[in-house]
Amino acid sequence: MTSSLAQFLASVEKKAYTMANIATLNQQEALDIVQDAMEKLVRNYSNKEPAQWPPLFYRILNNCIMDWHRKKKFRSLFFFWQQQGDEQESAEQAEFTGYHEQTPDDLLSKADDISDMLAVIETLPAKQQQCFLLRCWQGFSVAKTADIMQCSQGSVKTHYFRAVTKLKAQLENLNA
């Protein structure tokens, strides 16, 4: 692996983890998803130009998250008797810990806003959630987001609009 690829992976690690953690509500699963996405990028696309890595990586990450949701749905259909213990465990793991780059005072002052926002983002359907995170948090254009999510630009606009509308409504209800 080249040093530029290692630098790229280090630069996207925290954002990718945040996206996966919000999508799964499970820190260990999120770490596994990010690791899988990084491994696939290195294995399959390390020979590409560095400018191509961000959309490729986020497409891989998005696919890994969608695969995780499919597997979870499959497990819940066929292993429904095991869900009682899993629900309690995932509720305990649902608390977002984040990374501690800021001072404790900074984190405390922002904690309520961040936890409210994350709680609302977690309620979005998977496609809206990923679209919102790619567009808003990652700053990708509509075209790049469509490429990453492998859907049309119109779908991206629809998912993003619905996500923003739901987020605004739910955040207004929380602040009312």
N, C-alpha and C positions, 0 to 999 in steps of 0.2 A: 504494500500500500504506500502510495506517495505521501509526502508531507503535506501537500496541498489538499489531498483528499482527507487526511487526518484532521487538518485544520477545519475543513468544511464540516466534517462530522461533529467536531467539538463545538462548532458555532451553532449547529441546529439541535444539539442534544437536548437542551433544556426545553425549547419550544416543542419539540417532538414529544418529549415526555409529558408535558402539560396537556397537549392534545390527546394523547393516548390515555392519560389518567382521567381526563374529563369524560372521554368516551366509554371507559370501562369501569370507572369508579373503583378500581383495584390497582394499587400501586405495583404489585408484583407482575400482574398481567400487563400493565403499561410498560414496565421495564422490558419484559419479554418481547412485546410488540416492537418497541423502538430498536431493541437489539436485532430482531429479525429483519427489520427494514434496513438497518445499517449494513447488516451482513449481505443482504440481497443486492444493495447498491454496490458494495465493494466487489462482490463476486461477479455481477453481471454488467456493471456500467463504469468500472474504474478507468476504462480506456477512453471514455467520452470526455469532451471538453468540460472544464470546470463550470462554465456558464450553464451547461445543461444539467448539472447535478441537482440544483434546488427543485425544479419541477419533477424530475425523475424520483428524487427521494420522497417528496410529499405524495406523489402518486403511489409509490410503494407503501408508504406509511398508511395512506388512506385505504389501500387494498388490504393491508394487514388488519386494520381496525374493522373493516367490513367482514373479513373472514372470521375474526373473533366474534362479532355479533352473530354471524350465521352459525358458528359452532355452539355458541351459547344457546341460541334458539333451538338447535337440534338436541342439545343435552337436556334442555328443559322439557322438550316433548317426550323424550324417551327415558329420562332418568328423573321423572317428576317427584319420586319419593325421596330424593336426596336434597330437595330444595329448601327444606326447613332450616337446616344447619347452614346452608350456603347464604341464605338471606341475612341471617344474623352476622355472619362473618363479613359479607360485603358491606353491610351497614357500618360495621366497625372500621372498615378500610376506606369508606367513602370520604372521610375527612381529608381534605387536600392539605398537604404539608408544604409543598413548594420548595423553592431553593432559598437559602438564607444569604443573599448577597448584600442586603440592606441592613441598616442598624435595627435593633429590636424596636426602638421608638418609631421608626418609619413603618415597620411591619405592623405594629399595633394600631397606628393611625389609619392604615389602609385595610386592616383586616376585615372590618365589617363590610366595606364596599366590595372587596375582592370575594369574600365568601358569599355575599348576596349574588354577585354576578356569576360566580361559578355554579352556585346552586341553580340559578335560572338556566344557564347554558346546559347543565346536565339534564334538564327536563325536555330539551329539544329532541325531535326525532334525529336519528343518526345522520342522515344526509344534510339536514339543515344545520346540525351541529358542526359537521366537518366543513361545510361551505362557509359558515360564519367564521370559523377559526382560520381557514385558509385566506379568506378575503380580509377580515378585520385584523386578526392577530399577526398573520404572516405578511399581509400586504400584497398578496398576489392579485393580478388583474383578473378580470372576468375570463379572458381567454386562457390564461395559465391555470386558473382554477378549474375551468371546464376540461382542460387537458389532463390535469391531475386526477379529477374525479371521473374522467372518461364519460362525460355527458355533454350535452349541448350548452352553448352560452346562455340560451333562454332558460334552461333548467337551473343553471347557476343563479341567474337573476331571480328566478322564482323562489328557489330555496333560500337565497340570501334575504329577499324581501320578507318572506314568511318568518324567518328566524328573527330579523330585526323587529318586526311587528310584535311577535310574541315576547321578545326580550323587553321591549319598551313597556308593553302592557303589564307584564309581570313585575318589572322593577318599579313601575308607578304604583302598583298595588302594595308592594313592600314598603314603599316610602310614604304611603298615604296614611 
